[in-house]
């Protein structure tokens, strides 16, 4: 596969030098005095380049086969020549790599390592909040990320009861019949929900909602309260409440509390209260860490 240097072409700019005369010092002094006024447009230009580079990286998200420079230019509304220059700079840092001999590019190993590191950091940041919530409720607490029409458990604090709900880290659950999945769906509009999960769903228990119109009614309530519920819809005998938030990269993550049905109903109000408080505390912590 050809390198990106050959595919994109290299642009070399040479600066001309000229003899220095006696007036250079005075001119340099005058330029120095004007430097603060000239710095602002330069700073603005640098920020604009960063924003454009970020837009290009986002355009390549969920594009394992990559995109051509023309496709990227169309998606980010930039000139192809501008895209070419920025892609070349990103490729030099291994943030992008060649995806085909015809000039398509995709996300590179460096961006994948950075993303994995940020996700690991978020799990570590969230862990004390999950532990505290578990201690407050004496129940299991789960942390999950969203992957298309499923969620993936990435961390868990197991409650002390002998009768408890436990899901393995790495396990995947559907969105439509889980509290954390519904919390995520409640953020989307009806068209996006239908496009993501369809209009009819597999029945897993007698309580599973299998029609989109019925699910939308429940999501409307979840949108209003900020909390979604699974009332023995995924697994008989297990209920759960869940909330959703964003991690440091802007990815959706969900916190949920699964509880055996016989304990859930008596604790539902407290579970909802502590879940919302935990989300708020974690969001404030992330905002402070990013400042």
C-alpha positions in Angstrom: 0.0 0.0 0.0 1.5 3.4 -0.9 2.4 5.8 1.8 0.3 8.9 2.5 3.2 11.1 1.5 3.0 9.8 -2.1 -0.8 9.7 -2.1 -1.3 13.2 -0.7 1.8 14.9 -2.1 4.2 16.9 -0.1 4.2 20.7 -0.1 7.5 22.3 0.6 7.8 26.0 1.4 11.2 27.7 1.4 11.8 31.0 3.0 14.1 33.5 1.2 16.8 35.1 3.1 18.2 38.6 2.5 21.2 40.5 3.7 20.7 42.3 7.0 21.2 46.1 6.9 21.6 48.6 9.7 18.0 49.5 9.7 16.9 45.9 10.5 17.4 46.5 14.3 15.0 49.5 14.3 12.5 47.7 12.1 12.7 44.7 14.4 12.0 46.9 17.4 9.0 48.4 15.6 7.8 44.9 14.7 8.2 43.8 18.3 6.1 46.7 19.5 3.4 45.6 17.1 3.6 41.9 18.0 0.8 41.9 20.5 -1.6 43.3 17.9 -0.5 40.7 15.3 -0.7 37.7 17.7 -4.5 37.7 17.8 -5.2 36.9 14.2 -2.5 34.2 14.3 -4.0 32.7 17.4 -7.4 32.7 15.8 -5.9 31.0 12.7 -4.3 28.3 14.8 -7.6 27.6 16.7 -9.4 27.3 13.3 -6.9 24.7 12.1 -7.4 22.7 15.3 -11.2 22.9 14.8 -10.9 21.8 11.2 -8.6 18.9 12.1 -11.1 17.8 14.8 -13.9 17.9 12.2 -11.9 15.7 9.9 -11.3 13.2 12.6 -15.0 13.1 13.5 -15.9 12.6 9.9 -13.8 9.4 9.9 -15.5 8.0 13.0 -17.3 4.7 12.3 -15.6 4.6 8.8 -13.4 1.5 9.0 -13.0 1.5 5.2 -11.9 5.1 5.3 -13.0 8.1 3.1 -11.4 9.8 0.1 -10.2 13.4 0.4 -13.2 14.5 -1.7 -15.6 12.7 0.6 -14.0 14.3 3.7 -14.1 17.7 2.1 -17.8 17.3 1.3 -18.6 16.2 4.9 -16.7 19.0 6.6 -17.5 21.7 4.1 -13.9 22.6 3.3 -11.9 22.9 0.1 -10.2 19.7 -1.0 -6.8 21.4 -0.9 -7.4 22.5 2.7 -8.4 18.9 3.7 -5.3 17.6 1.9 -2.9 19.8 3.9 -4.6 18.9 7.3 -4.8 15.2 6.5 -1.0 15.2 5.6 -0.2 16.8 9.0 -2.5 14.3 10.8 -0.9 11.4 8.9 2.6 12.6 9.9 1.5 12.1 13.6 -0.1 8.7 12.8 -3.5 10.1 13.7 -4.6 9.0 10.2 -3.3 6.2 7.9 -3.9 5.1 4.4 -7.0 2.8 4.0 -6.6 2.0 0.3 -4.2 2.4 -2.6 -6.6 4.9 -4.1 -6.2 7.6 -1.5 -8.8 6.8 1.2 -7.7 7.4 4.7 -8.9 6.2 8.1 -8.2 6.8 11.8 -4.7 5.7 12.7 -3.2 3.8 15.7 -2.3 7.0 17.6 -5.9 8.2 17.8 -7.0 4.7 18.8 -4.4 4.6 21.6 -5.5 8.0 22.8 -9.2 7.0 22.8 -8.4 3.8 24.7 -6.4 5.8 27.3 -9.2 8.3 27.8 -11.8 5.6 28.2 -9.6 3.8 30.8 -9.1 7.1 32.6 -12.8 7.7 32.7 -13.5 4.3 34.3 -10.8 5.1 36.9 -12.4 8.5 37.5 -15.9 7.1 37.8 -14.9 4.2 40.0 -15.0 6.1 43.4 -18.5 7.5 42.6 -19.8 4.0 41.7 -18.3 2.6 44.9 -20.0 5.3 47.0 -23.3 4.8 45.3 -23.1 1.0 45.9 -22.3 1.6 49.6 -25.3 4.1 49.9 -27.7 1.6 48.4 -26.1 -1.8 49.3 -26.7 -2.8 45.7 -24.7 -3.6 42.6 -23.8 -0.6 40.4 -22.9 -0.9 36.7 -21.1 1.4 34.2 -21.7 0.8 30.5 -20.8 2.4 27.2 -23.0 2.5 24.1 -22.0 0.6 20.9 -24.6 1.1 18.1 -27.8 -0.8 19.3 -26.2 -2.4 22.3 -24.5 -1.4 25.5 -21.3 -2.9 26.8 -20.5 -3.1 30.6 -17.1 -1.7 31.3 -17.1 -1.6 35.1 -19.1 -2.9 38.0 -19.3 -2.7 41.8 -20.9 -5.8 43.2 -23.4 -5.3 46.1 -23.1 -7.1 49.5 -26.4 -9.1 49.3 -26.2 -12.8 48.7 -29.2 -12.4 46.3 -28.0 -9.8 43.8 -27.8 -8.9 40.1 -24.4 -9.4 38.5 -23.4 -8.9 34.8 -19.9 -9.6 33.6 -17.7 -6.8 32.5 -17.6 -6.9 28.7 -21.1 -8.4 28.4 -23.5 -6.7 25.9 -27.2 -6.0 26.4 -29.7 -4.5 24.0 -30.9 -1.0 24.5 -34.7 -1.3 24.2 -35.2 -3.5 27.3 -32.5 -2.2 29.8 -32.6 0.8 32.1 -29.2 2.1 30.9 -30.1 1.5 27.3 -33.4 3.3 27.6 -31.7 6.2 29.4 -29.5 6.6 26.3 -32.4 6.2 23.8 -34.3 8.9 25.7 -31.8 11.5 24.4 -32.6 10.7 20.8 -35.6 11.8 18.7 -38.1 9.3 17.3 -36.6 9.1 13.9 -33.1 8.4 15.3 -34.5 5.8 17.7 -36.3 3.9 14.9 -33.2 4.1 12.7 -31.0 2.7 15.4 -33.2 -0.2 16.9 -36.1 -0.6 14.5 -39.8 -0.7 15.2 -40.3 -4.2 16.7 -38.2 -6.0 19.2 -37.5 -9.5 20.5 -39.6 -10.5 23.6 -37.2 -11.6 26.3 -39.8 -11.8 29.2 -43.5 -11.3 29.6 -42.8 -7.7 30.5 -40.6 -6.8 27.5 -41.8 -3.9 25.4 -41.8 -5.1 21.8 -43.3 -2.2 19.8 -41.7 1.1 19.2 -44.8 3.2 19.8 -45.1 1.7 23.4 -41.4 2.2 24.0 -41.6 5.9 22.9 -44.2 6.5 25.6 -41.8 5.2 28.2 -38.9 7.1 26.8 -40.9 10.3 27.0 -41.3 9.8 30.8 -37.6 9.0 31.1 -36.7 12.1 29.2 -38.7 14.2 31.6 -37.4 12.6 34.8 -33.8 11.9 33.7 -34.1 8.3 34.8 -35.1 5.1 32.9 -36.4 1.8 34.2 -36.2 -1.9 33.4 -39.1 -3.6 35.2 -38.2 -7.3 34.6 -38.0 -6.6 30.9 -34.6 -8.0 30.2 -34.5 -10.7 32.9 -37.3 -12.1 35.1 -36.8 -11.2 38.7 -34.4 -8.2 38.0 -35.4 -4.6 37.9 -33.1 -1.6 37.3 -32.9 2.2 37.1 -30.4 4.0 34.9 -29.1 7.4 33.9 -26.9 8.6 31.1 -24.1 11.2 30.8 -21.0 12.0 28.7 -17.4 11.0 29.3 -14.4 13.2 28.7 -14.5 12.6 24.9 -18.2 13.2 24.7 -19.1 9.6 24.4 -22.4 8.4 26.1 -21.9 6.3 29.2 -24.7 5.0 31.5 -24.8 4.2 35.2 -27.4 1.7 36.4 -28.5 -0.1 39.6 -29.9 -3.6 38.9 -31.8 -5.0 41.9 -33.8 -8.2 42.5 -37.5 -7.3 42.0 -38.5 -8.0 45.6 -36.1 -5.3 46.9 -36.4 -2.8 44.0 -40.0 -1.6 44.6 -39.3 -0.7 48.2 -36.1 1.2 47.3 -37.1 2.7 44.0 -37.4 6.3 45.2 -34.0 6.2 47.0 -32.3 4.5 44.0 -33.6 7.3 41.7 -32.5 10.0 44.1 -29.0 8.7 44.6 -28.5 7.9 40.9 -29.3 11.5 39.9 -27.0 12.8 42.7 -24.2 10.5 41.6 -24.5 11.7 38.0 -24.5 15.3 39.0 -21.4 14.8 41.3 -19.5 12.9 38.5 -20.3 15.5 35.9 -19.1 18.3 38.2 -15.9 16.3 38.9 -15.3 15.8 35.1 -15.9 19.5 34.5 -13.3 20.4 37.1 -10.8 17.9 35.7 -11.2 19.3 32.2 -10.8 23.0 33.3 
